[in-house]
Amino acid sequence: MSTLLLRLAAPMQSWGIDKFERRGTERTPTKSGVIGLVAAALGRRRDESIEDLQALHFGVRVEQAGMLLRDYHTAKSHKSAYVTNRYYLADATFLGGLEGDEPILAEIENALRHPAFPLFLGRRSCPPEGKLSLGIRAGKTLLEALREEPWLISLWSRRKAAPEVHLRIVTDADGRDTSAYPQRDVPLSFDQRHRKYGFRRVSESATVIIPNPDSRQAALENQTKHDPMWELRGD
């Protein structure tokens, strides 16, 4: 098994969990959203099979959680008008991973570099920013790849962060994880006539600790305190 790593970053992204009047977002990318992105890159039509993509082991590491934004939105038809609240993550960055056999990962990586259809992070109004595919980590499990990859945050963001950061890792759970919880975001069909989603077990038991020497907090702590009365006291 190997792992394909993805950089999921944009000014706004939204990983939908509701519909109709309230359209919320999960705080991390969903498996259905990322598989949908991959299927679009591969040129899959909505009524085509995605069983090979469902079988991939999926996980993300939270590089920068971002801020939750609410968009007060009105919609109108000939007969009625209604209000919806749509939620987005602003300035968030995630390290995503898909674990599987190398041939399908290589096909996906090539498609992400040359997508058949436009790509977006959860909603069509949220195109990805910058480099999407970070390449295949041959022979690495999903957890190994997510733990070992360098932090993806810019220098400007690292300066605002703590001297030591703890990054959450959210993955498909194995049968041994007793703390796992169910989440309904496994796509069974993207067909607009009868979209279907199933459940998967999700684990948040793993984290990675990264030292941050660029932190301004660390620099302030290391500065010598100035004592204006030092010479007067003759110390």
C-alpha positions as CSV (number, residue, x, y, z in Angstrom):
1,M,0.0,0.0,0.0
2,S,1.0,3.6,-0.7
3,T,-0.5,7.0,0.1
4,L,-1.3,9.9,-2.2
5,L,-1.2,13.2,-0.4
6,L,-3.3,16.2,-1.2
7,R,-3.1,19.9,-0.2
8,L,-6.7,21.0,0.4
9,A,-6.5,24.8,0.7
10,A,-8.6,27.8,-0.5
11,P,-9.9,31.1,0.6
12,M,-13.2,29.3,1.3
13,Q,-14.2,25.6,1.4
14,S,-17.4,23.9,2.5
15,W,-17.9,20.2,3.2
16,G,-21.7,20.0,3.3
17,I,-23.6,18.1,5.9
18,D,-27.1,19.7,5.5
19,K,-29.4,20.9,2.7
20,F,-32.3,23.2,2.3
21,E,-32.5,26.2,4.6
22,R,-29.4,25.5,6.6
23,R,-26.3,24.3,4.6
24,G,-23.6,23.6,7.2
25,T,-20.1,22.4,6.8
26,E,-18.0,19.8,8.7
27,R,-14.8,21.3,10.2
28,T,-12.7,18.8,8.2
29,P,-13.0,17.6,4.6
30,T,-15.5,14.7,4.1
31,K,-14.8,11.5,2.3
32,S,-17.7,12.1,0.0
33,G,-16.4,15.6,-0.9
34,V,-12.8,14.4,-1.7
35,I,-14.0,11.4,-3.6
36,G,-16.3,13.7,-5.6
37,L,-13.3,15.9,-6.4
38,V,-11.2,12.8,-7.5
39,A,-14.1,11.5,-9.6
40,A,-14.4,14.9,-11.4
41,A,-10.7,14.9,-12.1
42,L,-10.9,11.4,-13.6
43,G,-13.8,12.5,-15.8
44,R,-16.4,10.2,-14.1
45,R,-20.0,10.9,-14.9
46,R,-22.4,11.1,-12.0
47,D,-24.0,7.8,-12.9
48,E,-20.7,5.9,-13.2
49,S,-19.4,3.5,-10.6
50,I,-17.1,4.8,-7.9
51,E,-16.6,1.5,-6.0
52,D,-12.8,1.7,-6.6
53,L,-12.7,5.1,-5.0
54,Q,-14.9,4.1,-2.1
55,A,-12.4,1.4,-1.2
56,L,-9.5,3.9,-0.7
57,H,-8.5,4.6,2.9
58,F,-9.1,8.3,3.6
59,G,-7.8,10.8,6.2
60,V,-6.8,14.4,6.8
61,R,-4.5,16.3,9.0
62,V,-5.6,19.8,10.1
63,E,-2.9,22.2,9.2
64,Q,-4.9,25.3,9.8
65,A,-8.5,25.0,11.1
66,G,-9.6,28.3,9.6
67,M,-12.7,30.4,10.6
68,L,-16.3,29.5,10.3
69,L,-18.3,32.0,8.1
70,R,-22.0,32.2,7.7
71,D,-23.5,33.5,4.4
72,Y,-27.0,34.9,4.7
73,H,-28.5,34.0,1.3
74,T,-31.8,34.6,-0.3
75,A,-33.3,32.6,-3.2
76,K,-36.4,33.4,-5.2
77,S,-38.5,31.7,-7.7
78,H,-41.7,32.7,-9.6
79,K,-43.8,31.4,-6.8
80,S,-41.9,32.0,-3.6
81,A,-38.8,33.4,-1.9
82,Y,-36.9,31.9,1.0
83,V,-33.8,32.4,3.1
84,T,-30.9,30.0,3.6
85,N,-27.8,30.1,5.8
86,R,-24.7,28.7,4.1
87,Y,-21.5,28.0,6.1
88,Y,-17.9,28.0,4.9
89,L,-14.4,27.5,6.3
90,A,-12.3,30.6,5.5
91,D,-8.5,30.4,5.2
92,A,-8.4,26.7,6.2
93,T,-5.7,24.2,5.1
94,F,-5.7,20.5,5.3
95,L,-3.3,17.7,4.4
96,G,-5.5,15.0,2.8
97,G,-4.4,11.4,2.2
98,L,-5.7,8.5,0.1
99,E,-4.2,5.0,0.8
100,G,-4.4,2.3,-1.8
101,D,-2.6,0.4,-4.5
102,E,-0.1,2.4,-6.5
103,P,-1.7,2.0,-10.0
104,I,-5.0,3.7,-9.0
105,L,-3.1,6.3,-7.0
106,A,-0.9,7.1,-10.0
107,E,-4.1,7.4,-12.2
108,I,-5.6,9.8,-9.6
109,E,-2.5,11.9,-9.3
110,N,-2.2,12.3,-13.1
111,A,-5.9,13.3,-13.2
112,L,-5.5,15.9,-10.5
113,R,-2.7,17.5,-12.5
114,H,-4.9,17.4,-15.7
115,P,-8.5,17.3,-14.5
116,A,-11.3,16.4,-16.9
117,F,-13.8,18.7,-15.1
118,P,-13.4,21.7,-12.8
119,L,-12.4,20.9,-9.3
120,F,-13.7,22.4,-6.1
121,L,-13.5,21.9,-2.3
122,G,-17.0,20.9,-1.4
123,R,-19.0,23.5,-3.4
124,R,-18.6,24.9,-6.9
125,S,-17.9,28.3,-5.5
126,C,-14.8,27.0,-3.7
127,P,-12.0,26.2,-6.2
128,P,-8.7,24.9,-4.7
129,E,-5.8,27.3,-4.3
130,G,-2.2,26.4,-5.4
131,K,-0.8,22.9,-5.8
132,L,-3.4,20.2,-5.1
133,S,-1.4,16.9,-5.5
134,L,1.7,16.5,-3.3
135,G,2.6,13.2,-4.8
136,I,2.6,9.5,-3.8
137,R,4.5,8.3,-0.7
138,A,5.4,4.8,-1.8
139,G,5.2,2.1,0.8
140,K,3.8,4.5,3.4
141,T,0.5,3.9,5.2
142,L,-2.0,6.7,5.5
143,L,-1.0,7.4,9.2
144,E,2.7,7.3,8.4
145,A,2.3,9.7,5.5
146,L,0.2,12.1,7.5
147,R,2.5,12.1,10.5
148,E,5.8,12.5,8.5
149,E,4.8,15.3,6.1
150,P,6.2,18.7,6.9
151,W,3.8,21.4,8.1
152,L,2.1,23.1,5.1
153,I,1.5,26.5,6.6
154,S,3.1,29.7,5.3
155,L,5.8,31.5,7.2
156,W,3.4,34.3,8.0
157,S,1.0,31.8,9.6
158,R,3.7,30.0,11.5
159,R,4.8,33.2,13.1
160,K,1.4,33.7,14.6
161,A,1.2,30.1,15.9
162,A,2.5,28.7,19.2
163,P,6.0,27.4,19.7
164,E,4.7,23.9,19.6
165,V,1.6,22.9,17.6
166,H,-0.6,19.8,17.9
167,L,-2.2,18.8,14.6
168,R,-5.4,16.7,14.6
169,I,-5.5,13.7,12.4
170,V,-9.0,12.4,11.3
171,T,-9.1,9.0,9.4
172,D,-11.2,6.0,8.6
173,A,-11.2,3.9,11.7
174,D,-10.1,0.3,12.0
175,G,-12.0,-2.3,13.9
176,R,-9.8,-1.9,17.0
177,D,-10.6,1.8,17.7
178,T,-13.2,1.8,20.4
179,S,-13.4,5.7,20.4
180,A,-14.5,5.8,16.7
181,Y,-17.8,7.4,15.8
182,P,-20.1,7.0,12.7
183,Q,-20.3,9.7,10.0
184,R,-22.6,9.6,7.0
185,D,-20.3,10.8,4.2
186,V,-19.5,7.7,2.1
187,P,-20.8,8.3,-1.4
188,L,-22.7,5.3,-2.8
189,S,-24.0,7.2,-5.8
190,F,-23.6,10.8,-7.1
191,D,-26.5,10.4,-9.6
192,Q,-28.6,13.5,-9.2
193,R,-31.8,11.3,-9.5
194,H,-31.0,9.3,-6.4
195,R,-27.9,10.4,-4.5
196,K,-27.0,7.9,-1.7
197,Y,-24.6,8.1,1.2
198,G,-23.5,5.5,3.6
199,F,-21.8,5.5,7.0
200,R,-18.1,5.0,7.9
201,R,-16.4,4.9,11.3
202,V,-14.1,7.9,11.9
203,S,-11.2,8.0,14.3
204,E,-9.6,11.1,15.8
205,S,-7.2,9.2,18.1
206,A,-4.0,10.3,16.3
207,T,-2.2,13.6,16.5
208,V,1.2,14.9,15.5
209,I,3.3,17.4,17.5
210,I,5.4,19.8,15.4
211,P,8.0,22.3,16.9
212,N,7.6,25.8,15.5
213,P,10.9,27.8,15.7
214,D,9.3,30.6,13.6
215,S,6.8,31.4,16.4
216,R,6.8,35.0,17.6
217,Q,5.8,33.7,21.0
218,A,9.0,31.7,21.2
219,A,11.0,34.8,20.1
220,L,9.4,36.9,22.8
221,E,10.0,34.4,25.5
222,N,13.7,34.2,24.6
223,Q,14.3,37.9,24.7
224,T,16.3,39.4,27.6
225,K,14.0,41.5,29.8
226,H,15.1,45.2,29.9
227,D,15.4,46.7,33.3
228,P,15.7,50.5,33.1
229,M,16.9,50.8,36.7
230,W,19.8,48.3,36.3
231,E,22.6,50.9,36.2
232,L,21.2,53.1,39.0
233,R,21.2,50.1,41.3
234,G,24.8,49.3,40.4
235,D,24.0,45.7,39.7
